[in-house]
Amino acid sequence: MCIRDSNRTVNIKLSCAAIDGVIIHPGQTFSFNYFVGERTYAKGYKNANVISNGRVVPGIGGGICQVATTMFNAALYADMQIVERHQHVLRNTYVPFGRDAAISWGSQDLMWKNTTKYAVKVYMRVEGNKLICEFYTAGWNPIPSISLPVTQTSSNSYTLRRYSSGYCNYVAYTKFPY
């Protein structure tokens, strides 16, 4: 995922640093808000554009939804169980509709459960202008064939389905207010 704004980049790097190296054991659930914590000026987070009440406005921690979105997509491709995910109220352009993850301290989280039989180590980093999330395990855990088609169901509604080795095991609905 591509990064452009300098304040957003600071926020993205801080949240990546909070996640990088986290180990999620079999049966455990990853919570974005737990590991990243509240975004504050004291922790170094800066103002950048956020979506609030359906509008784009400057706010503390703007940009971390890109981190959550990147992780959401990594979890989808790793066939992890998605426990909690929220869509943005406004359409974004950095992923297909239905594949974003909105984060807000105290109200919206991204959570996924490690359903494998191995611990998963999360690597989260910025390289140049790219945001990278990788999951590693110590054991061999064959990843099934994953496809993530998004279909438009009306002028403002989209459905994401995850097919794992041909079977649908996750569905997310996205509906924009306009």
C-alpha positions as semicolon CSV with decimal commas, in nm:
position;residue;x (nm);y (nm);z (nm)
1;M;0,000;0,000;0,000
2;C;0,138;0,342;-0,092
3;I;0,200;0,622;0,161
4;R;0,219;0,994;0,072
5;D;0,170;1,251;0,353
6;S;0,451;1,311;0,607
7;N;0,227;1,327;0,919
8;R;0,042;1,015;0,803
9;T;0,378;0,849;0,752
10;V;0,479;0,927;1,113
11;N;0,150;0,780;1,239
12;I;0,181;0,475;1,018
13;K;0,538;0,410;1,130
14;L;0,443;0,442;1,499
15;S;0,155;0,197;1,467
16;C;0,370;-0,043;1,263
17;A;0,639;-0,034;1,533
18;A;0,377;-0,121;1,797
19;I;0,269;-0,427;1,596
20;D;0,600;-0,545;1,447
21;G;0,716;-0,865;1,613
22;V;0,388;-0,946;1,789
23;I;0,332;-1,321;1,828
24;I;-0,021;-1,457;1,823
25;H;-0,044;-1,815;1,949
26;P;-0,293;-2,073;1,821
27;G;-0,643;-1,982;1,936
28;Q;-0,541;-1,628;2,038
29;T;-0,702;-1,317;1,894
30;F;-0,509;-1,016;1,767
31;S;-0,663;-0,677;1,855
32;F;-0,529;-0,375;1,668
33;N;-0,638;-0,132;1,940
34;Y;-0,483;-0,346;2,214
35;F;-0,140;-0,363;2,052
36;V;-0,127;-0,011;1,907
37;G;-0,300;0,156;2,199
38;E;-0,460;0,496;2,209
39;R;-0,318;0,740;1,959
40;T;-0,196;1,049;2,148
41;Y;0,036;1,345;2,097
42;A;0,242;1,218;2,394
43;K;0,318;0,899;2,199
44;G;0,428;1,104;1,898
45;Y;0,115;1,074;1,684
46;K;0,040;1,373;1,463
47;N;-0,262;1,532;1,299
48;A;-0,348;1,401;0,955
49;N;-0,675;1,352;0,773
50;V;-0,928;1,123;0,941
51;I;-1,292;1,052;0,866
52;S;-1,521;1,189;1,136
53;N;-1,900;1,215;1,111
54;G;-1,882;1,145;0,738
55;R;-1,628;1,421;0,668
56;V;-1,254;1,430;0,612
57;V;-1,100;1,647;0,884
58;P;-0,758;1,675;1,055
59;G;-0,731;1,443;1,355
60;I;-0,478;1,271;1,577
61;G;-0,345;0,948;1,428
62;G;-0,471;0,994;1,075
63;G;-0,334;0,721;0,851
64;I;-0,347;0,426;1,086
65;C;-0,650;0,288;0,904
66;Q;-0,406;0,211;0,621
67;V;-0,213;-0,007;0,866
68;A;-0,533;-0,180;0,979
69;T;-0,644;-0,225;0,618
70;T;-0,310;-0,375;0,518
71;M;-0,327;-0,614;0,812
72;F;-0,691;-0,702;0,736
73;N;-0,590;-0,803;0,385
74;A;-0,293;-1,006;0,514
75;A;-0,527;-1,185;0,758
76;L;-0,773;-1,253;0,475
77;Y;-0,500;-1,406;0,258
78;A;-0,361;-1,606;0,554
79;D;-0,711;-1,753;0,605
80;M;-0,738;-1,620;0,962
81;Q;-1,079;-1,591;1,123
82;I;-1,192;-1,229;1,110
83;V;-1,349;-1,148;1,448
84;E;-1,413;-0,775;1,404
85;R;-1,378;-0,538;1,111
86;H;-1,548;-0,208;1,028
87;Q;-1,580;-0,029;0,696
88;H;-1,508;0,337;0,635
89;V;-1,807;0,565;0,595
90;L;-1,653;0,722;0,285
91;R;-1,513;0,537;-0,014
92;N;-1,136;0,503;-0,028
93;T;-0,914;0,444;-0,327
94;Y;-0,627;0,239;-0,187
95;V;-0,805;-0,099;-0,180
96;P;-1,110;-0,248;-0,352
97;F;-1,441;-0,163;-0,183
98;G;-1,507;-0,406;0,100
99;R;-1,138;-0,464;0,173
100;D;-1,077;-0,166;0,401
101;A;-1,068;-0,163;0,782
102;A;-1,162;0,147;0,980
103;I;-1,011;0,191;1,327
104;S;-1,120;0,425;1,604
105;W;-0,998;0,412;1,962
106;G;-1,276;0,294;2,193
107;S;-1,530;0,210;1,923
108;Q;-1,387;0,029;1,619
109;D;-1,124;-0,243;1,622
110;L;-0,969;-0,489;1,381
111;M;-0,951;-0,833;1,537
112;W;-0,851;-1,168;1,387
113;K;-0,803;-1,509;1,544
114;N;-0,511;-1,741;1,478
115;T;-0,689;-2,057;1,368
116;T;-0,370;-2,241;1,273
117;K;-0,184;-2,488;1,491
118;Y;0,128;-2,269;1,492
119;A;0,219;-1,935;1,650
120;V;0,211;-1,648;1,399
121;K;0,468;-1,370;1,415
122;V;0,355;-1,044;1,257
123;Y;0,603;-0,828;1,069
124;M;0,471;-0,478;0,999
125;R;0,687;-0,210;0,842
126;V;0,725;0,076;0,600
127;E;0,972;0,034;0,314
128;G;1,008;0,350;0,111
129;N;0,652;0,451;0,035
130;K;0,509;0,100;0,083
131;L;0,336;-0,050;0,383
132;I;0,405;-0,422;0,434
133;C;0,242;-0,679;0,661
134;E;0,369;-1,038;0,670
135;F;0,273;-1,337;0,885
136;Y;0,535;-1,603;0,963
137;T;0,515;-1,935;1,146
138;A;0,781;-2,173;1,275
139;G;0,599;-2,474;1,137
140;W;0,480;-2,555;0,791
141;N;0,121;-2,448;0,755
142;P;0,001;-2,483;0,397
143;I;-0,205;-2,180;0,299
144;P;-0,506;-2,279;0,093
145;S;-0,585;-2,117;-0,237
146;I;-0,750;-1,785;-0,147
147;S;-0,963;-1,562;-0,368
148;L;-1,128;-1,238;-0,257
149;P;-1,388;-1,132;-0,512
150;V;-1,581;-0,813;-0,440
151;T;-1,914;-0,775;-0,614
152;Q;-2,124;-0,463;-0,645
153;T;-2,476;-0,543;-0,524
154;S;-2,625;-0,194;-0,578
155;S;-2,500;0,154;-0,662
156;N;-2,361;0,195;-0,308
157;S;-2,328;-0,162;-0,175
158;Y;-2,051;-0,419;-0,213
159;T;-2,000;-0,774;-0,092
160;L;-1,658;-0,928;-0,025
161;R;-1,638;-1,306;-0,013
162;R;-1,330;-1,502;0,084
163;Y;-1,301;-1,839;-0,085
164;S;-1,054;-2,076;0,076
165;S;-0,979;-2,372;-0,152
166;G;-1,309;-2,309;-0,326
167;Y;-1,526;-2,274;-0,012
168;C;-1,666;-1,944;0,107
169;N;-1,565;-1,897;0,471
170;Y;-1,601;-1,520;0,518
171;V;-1,840;-1,255;0,391
172;A;-1,827;-0,879;0,455
173;Y;-2,087;-0,629;0,344
174;T;-2,004;-0,267;0,269
175;K;-2,273;-0,006;0,222
176;F;-2,200;0,360;0,170
177;P;-2,460;0,616;0,282
178;Y;-2,493;0,770;-0,065
